[in-house]
Amino acid sequence: MPGGDLSVAPSVGHLTANNEAWLWDQIKGEARRDADSEPALASYLYSTILSHSSLERSLSFHLGNKLCSSTLLSTLLYDLFLNILSSDSSLLDAVVADLRAARVRDPACVSFSHCLLNYKGFLACQSHRVAHKLWNQDRRPLALALHSRISDVFAVDIHPAARIGKGILFDHATGVVIGETAIIGDNCSILHHVTLGGTGKAGGDRHPKVGDGVLIGAGATILGNVRIGDGAKIGAGSVVLIDVPPRTTAVGNPARLIGGKEKPSQNSDVPGESMDHTSFISEWSDYII
């Protein structure tokens, strides 16, 4: 099929994890189109996408080349990624959901192949999923080594024990920090320089729990074992230290609920999917430039 033809069913907006074969065909079509229009990229696109028989093989090859070092060989990483992605279908489901999230929510994402090749938030997230699997298999030295490489290469620091759902968009992603006991639900969008951190040196369950459909704006900091409810929105630059109820908006430092604590305003959409960062402004202040 022609690359970039998003009219072919299923539509991007309704793409699900069950449409992996359709998505892989789409990615290959996009790669062929780009190779034809820009010959300088032809060899790169062939080696990363067109020479592979499946999405998991292409992704494993690409991540292996991105994360390798002089002592951590790309071939070793390719085998590691491919074995784990092939052994757990839920991981590939998450890859498809994350690709869809970037394509649907980010107007700068011009194609699925663009996300697969160039979006470091997407690549960091998929690498983390493998590190998390290794952590749960008690292969913790390897999980931590991979975690270190992810941080070095992508400037995204996610502890391998952290649990992340699917349909995740790390938009721009630089400076994202997610601690060991953090949990992120499905269909969330998180901007750059977001911290999901602890509050001190005490161990135990000490990091935020983020529900489904949450939007966290750039530079927001959420500290401690607090709950961010489903469909909540955290404004850019906010500092959150206590629970945020579902479908509400918290902004400021320290963060306060739009509409007040007793009767906060309710979000009418799912912020993690709508990417609406500013609709609360008229309710919050008389700010004028």
C-alpha positions as CSV (number, residue, x, y, z in Angstrom):
1,M,0.0,0.0,0.0
2,P,1.2,3.6,-0.5
3,G,3.2,4.9,2.4
4,G,1.3,7.5,4.4
5,D,-2.1,6.6,3.1
6,L,-4.0,6.9,6.4
7,S,-7.4,6.4,4.8
8,V,-6.9,2.6,4.6
9,A,-8.8,0.8,7.3
10,P,-8.2,0.6,10.2
11,S,-7.9,4.4,10.6
12,V,-5.1,5.7,12.8
13,G,-7.6,6.9,15.3
14,H,-9.1,3.4,15.7
15,L,-5.9,1.5,15.4
16,T,-5.6,-1.2,18.1
17,A,-3.0,-3.7,19.2
18,N,-4.6,-6.3,17.0
19,N,-3.6,-4.3,13.9
20,E,0.1,-5.0,14.1
21,A,0.2,-6.5,10.6
22,W,-1.5,-3.5,9.1
23,L,0.8,-1.1,11.0
24,W,3.9,-3.0,9.9
25,D,2.8,-2.8,6.2
26,Q,2.2,0.9,6.8
27,I,5.6,1.5,8.2
28,K,7.3,-0.3,5.3
29,G,5.2,1.7,2.8
30,E,6.3,4.9,4.5
31,A,10.0,3.8,4.4
32,R,9.8,3.0,0.7
33,R,8.3,6.4,0.0
34,D,11.0,8.2,2.0
35,A,13.8,6.1,0.4
36,D,12.5,7.1,-3.0
37,S,12.2,10.8,-2.2
38,E,15.5,11.0,-0.3
39,P,18.1,8.6,-1.7
40,A,20.6,9.7,1.1
41,L,18.4,7.8,3.5
42,A,17.8,4.7,1.4
43,S,20.6,2.6,3.0
44,Y,19.5,3.6,6.5
45,L,15.9,2.8,5.8
46,Y,16.7,-0.5,4.2
47,S,18.8,-1.6,7.2
48,T,16.5,-0.4,9.9
49,I,13.1,-1.2,8.3
50,L,12.9,-2.7,4.8
51,S,15.3,-5.6,5.4
52,H,13.2,-6.9,8.3
53,S,10.3,-9.3,8.3
54,S,8.4,-7.9,11.3
55,L,8.0,-4.9,13.5
56,E,9.7,-6.6,16.5
57,R,12.8,-7.4,14.4
58,S,13.0,-3.9,13.1
59,L,12.6,-2.3,16.5
60,S,15.1,-4.8,18.1
61,F,17.7,-3.9,15.4
62,H,17.2,-0.2,15.8
63,L,17.4,-0.2,19.6
64,G,20.4,-2.5,19.5
65,N,22.3,0.0,17.3
66,K,21.1,3.0,19.4
67,L,22.1,1.5,22.8
68,C,25.2,-0.4,22.0
69,S,28.7,0.5,23.3
70,S,32.2,-0.7,22.8
71,T,31.5,-3.4,25.5
72,L,27.8,-3.9,25.0
73,L,27.5,-5.2,21.4
74,S,24.6,-4.4,19.1
75,T,24.3,-8.0,18.2
76,L,23.9,-9.0,21.8
77,L,21.3,-6.3,22.3
78,Y,19.4,-7.3,19.1
79,D,19.1,-10.9,20.4
80,L,18.0,-9.7,23.8
81,F,15.3,-7.3,22.6
82,L,14.0,-9.8,20.0
83,N,13.8,-12.7,22.4
84,I,11.9,-10.7,24.9
85,L,9.6,-8.9,22.5
86,S,8.8,-12.2,20.7
87,S,8.1,-14.1,24.0
88,D,5.5,-11.7,25.4
89,S,2.7,-10.6,23.0
90,S,1.6,-7.9,25.5
91,L,4.9,-6.1,24.8
92,L,4.2,-5.9,21.1
93,D,0.7,-4.8,21.8
94,A,2.2,-1.9,23.9
95,V,4.6,-1.0,21.0
96,V,1.6,-0.7,18.6
97,A,-0.4,1.3,21.1
98,D,2.6,3.7,21.7
99,L,3.1,4.2,18.0
100,R,-0.6,5.0,17.6
101,A,-0.4,7.4,20.6
102,A,2.4,9.4,19.0
103,R,0.8,9.5,15.6
104,V,-2.6,10.6,16.9
105,R,-1.7,13.0,19.6
106,D,1.4,14.8,18.3
107,P,0.8,16.9,15.2
108,A,4.6,16.9,14.6
109,C,4.6,13.2,14.1
110,V,4.3,12.9,10.3
111,S,4.4,9.1,10.1
112,F,4.6,5.9,12.1
113,S,8.1,5.3,10.7
114,H,9.2,8.7,11.8
115,C,8.2,7.8,15.4
116,L,9.8,4.3,15.2
117,L,13.1,5.8,14.0
118,N,13.3,9.2,15.6
119,Y,11.2,9.6,18.6
120,K,13.5,9.1,21.6
121,G,10.6,9.1,24.0
122,F,9.1,6.1,22.1
123,L,12.4,4.4,21.9
124,A,13.2,5.0,25.6
125,C,9.8,3.6,26.6
126,Q,10.2,0.4,24.5
127,S,13.7,-0.1,25.9
128,H,12.3,0.3,29.4
129,R,9.7,-2.3,28.7
130,V,12.5,-4.8,28.0
131,A,14.5,-3.7,31.1
132,H,11.3,-4.1,33.2
133,K,10.9,-7.6,31.9
134,L,14.5,-8.4,32.8
135,W,13.9,-7.0,36.3
136,N,10.9,-9.2,36.8
137,Q,12.9,-12.2,35.6
138,D,15.4,-11.4,38.4
139,R,18.1,-10.5,35.8
140,R,18.7,-7.3,37.6
141,P,22.3,-6.5,36.8
142,L,21.4,-6.6,33.1
143,A,18.3,-4.6,33.7
144,L,20.3,-1.9,35.5
145,A,23.0,-1.9,32.8
146,L,20.3,-1.3,30.2
147,H,18.7,1.4,32.3
148,S,22.0,3.2,32.4
149,R,22.4,3.0,28.6
150,I,18.8,4.3,28.1
151,S,19.6,7.3,30.4
152,D,22.9,8.0,28.6
153,V,21.5,7.8,25.1
154,F,18.0,9.2,25.4
155,A,18.2,11.4,28.5
156,V,15.3,9.6,29.9
157,D,15.8,8.0,33.4
158,I,13.2,5.3,34.2
159,H,14.0,2.8,36.9
160,P,13.5,-0.8,35.5
161,A,11.1,-1.7,38.3
162,A,8.7,1.1,37.4
163,R,5.5,-0.1,35.8
164,I,4.2,1.6,32.7
165,G,1.0,0.9,30.8
166,K,0.4,1.1,27.0
167,G,-0.7,4.0,24.7
168,I,2.0,6.1,26.3
169,L,3.4,9.3,24.7
170,F,6.6,10.7,26.1
171,D,6.5,14.0,24.1
172,H,10.1,15.4,23.6
173,A,11.0,13.3,26.6
174,T,14.3,15.0,27.6
175,G,14.8,15.0,31.3
176,V,12.0,12.6,32.3
177,V,12.7,10.9,35.6
178,I,10.5,8.0,36.9
179,G,11.4,6.3,40.2
180,E,11.5,2.7,41.2
181,T,8.0,2.2,42.6
182,A,6.2,4.6,40.2
183,I,3.2,3.2,38.2
184,I,1.8,4.8,35.1
185,G,-1.6,3.7,33.7
186,D,-2.7,3.4,30.1
187,N,-3.1,6.2,27.5
188,C,-1.1,8.8,29.4
189,S,0.9,11.7,27.9
190,I,3.9,13.0,29.7
191,L,6.0,16.0,28.5
192,H,9.7,16.7,28.9
193,H,11.4,17.3,32.3
194,V,8.7,15.6,34.3
195,T,9.7,14.0,37.5
196,L,7.8,11.2,39.3
197,G,10.1,11.0,42.3
198,G,10.3,10.2,46.0
199,T,10.6,12.6,49.0
200,G,13.6,11.4,50.8
201,K,16.0,8.5,51.4
202,A,13.5,6.1,52.9
203,G,12.8,2.9,51.0
204,G,9.6,1.2,50.2
205,D,6.6,2.3,48.1
206,R,7.6,5.9,47.7
207,H,6.8,7.1,44.1
208,P,3.6,8.4,42.4
209,K,0.8,6.3,41.0
210,V,-0.6,7.8,37.8
211,G,-4.0,6.6,36.6
212,D,-5.3,6.1,33.1
213,G,-5.6,9.0,30.6
214,V,-3.6,11.5,32.6
215,L,-1.7,14.5,31.0
216,I,1.4,15.8,32.8
217,G,2.7,19.1,31.5
218,A,6.3,20.0,30.8
219,G,8.5,20.5,33.9
220,A,5.9,19.2,36.4
221,T,7.2,17.5,39.5
222,I,5.1,14.9,41.4
223,L,6.7,13.6,44.6
224,G,5.9,10.8,47.0
225,N,3.5,7.9,47.0
226,V,0.6,10.0,45.8
227,R,-2.3,9.1,43.5
228,I,-3.0,11.0,40.3
229,G,-6.6,10.0,39.5
230,D,-7.8,8.7,36.1
231,G,-8.3,11.5,33.5
232,A,-6.5,14.2,35.7
233,K,-4.4,17.0,34.3
234,I,-1.2,18.4,35.8
235,G,-0.2,21.8,34.5
236,A,3.3,22.6,33.3
237,G,5.7,23.5,36.0
238,S,3.4,22.3,38.8
239,V,4.6,20.7,42.0
240,V,2.3,18.0,43.3
241,L,2.7,16.6,46.8
242,I,-0.7,15.2,47.6
243,D,-3.4,13.1,45.8
244,V,-5.2,14.6,42.8
245,P,-8.8,13.4,42.3
246,P,-9.9,11.8,39.0
247,R,-10.8,14.1,36.1
248,T,-9.6,17.3,37.8
249,T,-6.8,19.8,37.0
250,A,-4.0,20.7,39.3
251,V,-1.7,23.7,38.6
252,G,0.8,25.8,40.4
253,N,3.6,25.5,43.0
254,P,2.3,24.1,45.3
255,A,-0.4,22.7,43.0
256,R,-4.0,23.6,43.6
257,L,-7.2,22.2,42.0
258,I,-9.0,24.3,39.5
259,G,-12.4,25.2,41.0
260,G,-11.2,24.7,44.5
261,K,-10.7,21.7,46.8
262,E,-14.3,21.4,47.9
263,K,-15.8,21.3,44.4
264,P,-13.1,21.1,41.7
265,S,-13.9,21.5,38.1
266,Q,-14.3,18.3,36.1
267,N,-12.4,17.6,32.9
268,S,-14.9,16.9,30.1
269,D,-12.4,15.0,28.0
270,V,-9.5,12.6,28.6
271,P,-6.5,14.9,28.9
272,G,-3.9,12.2,28.1
273,E,-5.5,11.8,24.7
274,S,-6.8,15.3,23.9
275,M,-3.5,17.0,24.9
276,D,-5.4,20.1,26.0
277,H,-2.9,22.0,28.3
278,T,-4.6,25.4,28.6
279,S,-8.4,25.2,28.7
280,F,-8.4,25.8,32.4
281,I,-6.8,29.3,32.2
282,S,-10.1,31.2,32.0
283,E,-11.3,29.5,35.2
284,W,-8.0,30.0,37.0
285,S,-7.0,33.7,36.6
286,D,-7.3,37.0,34.8
287,Y,-3.9,36.5,33.2
288,I,-3.5,38.9,30.3
289,I,-0.5,39.8,28.1
